[in-house]
Amino acid sequence: MAIPNIVSVSSIHGTTVVSVLTTTLTTTQVTAAADKVLKVNLIRCANITDSDATVTFDIEVSGTHKMLANEVTVPANSVVDIIDKNSSVYLQETDLIRGGASAGTTIDCVISFEILDDA
């Protein structure tokens, strides 16, 4: 399991995943596969209800969890970006991002990332 050299990648694939956040804050949203690096460009949370809600995201690197966002308020019927292209993060193989919301089925989540491979 080698970390790809992102200077000499053989492929870059753009990917987007969508989910509805639950109240389980440890729900995995995206995981980097073995021998791949992910460049996470966007985590967008859309509150689809008439009440404010909060979101929490953390990143796991080599088994250690650190907060990306802790109880960030997403106002009713609004959108909040947790990560955008100006604050992107890299996930190395098996690293992951987890997240959840204060109320189930209130937050639609979009995560956009690039899969970098040097194979």
N, C-alpha and C positions, 0 to 999 in steps of 0.2 A: 504494500500500500504506500505509494509515493504521492506526494502532493504535486499536482501538475505545475509545470513552469509556465506561468501566465504570460511570459514574454514570447514564448514560441508555441502558442496554442494551435492545434490543428482544426478545432471547431469551436464555435460559439453559437449556442442555441438559445434564443429568447423564449422564455416560458412565463406563463401567468397561471396562478392557482387562485381559486375563489372558495370561500367558505362562509358559513354563518357561525360566529363565535358563540361558544357555550359558556356556562358559568364555571367550567373546569379550566382553571388558569394554566394547567400543565398539558393542555392539548397541543400535540405537535402540529405545526402549520407547514413547515418545510424542513427537509433533511438533505444534506449534501451526500451524494452517493460516493462509494469508494472510488478513488482515483479521479475525482472531479473537484472543481472549485466552483462555488456559486457566488456570483456578485449580485447581492440583493439591492435593487434600485428603488423599490417602492413597497411600502406597507401602507395601504389606505383603508381607513375604517369609516364606513357610512352608517350613521344611525338612522334606521328606517322607521322610527317610532316618534311619538309626540312627547317623550320623556328623555331627559338626559341619562346617559349611561357612562360608565368608565371602562377602559380597556387596560390590560396589562400584558406586556410582552417581555420575554427574556430570551437570551441566547445561551446555548450550551456549547462550550468549547472544551474539548478533551475532558468531558464529564463535569466541568464546573459551570454553574449557572450564574449569569449576571443580568441585571435588569436593563432592558432597552427602554422601557416605558412602564411606569408604575402608577396605576389608577389615573390615567389621563382621561379627562372628561371629553366626551364626544357629545356636543349639544344636540338636542332634539332636531331631527331632520337636517343634520349637517354632516360634514365630512372633515376628518382630521387625518393628516399624513403623519405616521410615526417615523418612517424613513422615506426620504426622497432622493432623487439622483444626486443632490449636493451632499448627502450624508450617507451614501451607500456603505454597506458592510460586506465583507467576504466571509463565506463559510467554507472551511476545509472539510475534507472527507469525514463523514459521520457527525459533523457539527449540525446543530439544528436550532430552529426558532420555535418557541412555544407561545401560546397566548390564549386569552379568554376575556370575557366581559362580565360586568356586574349583573347583567340580566340576560338570560338566554334569548336567542332569536331577535335581539334588538340591533345587532351590529353585523353588517355584511363586510367581509374583509377581502381585499384584493392584494395579492403579493406578486410582484413582477420581478423576475430575476434572469440572469444569464448563466448558462451552464458552460463552463470553460473546461476543455479537455486537450491534453497534449499527446494523446495516443495516435 
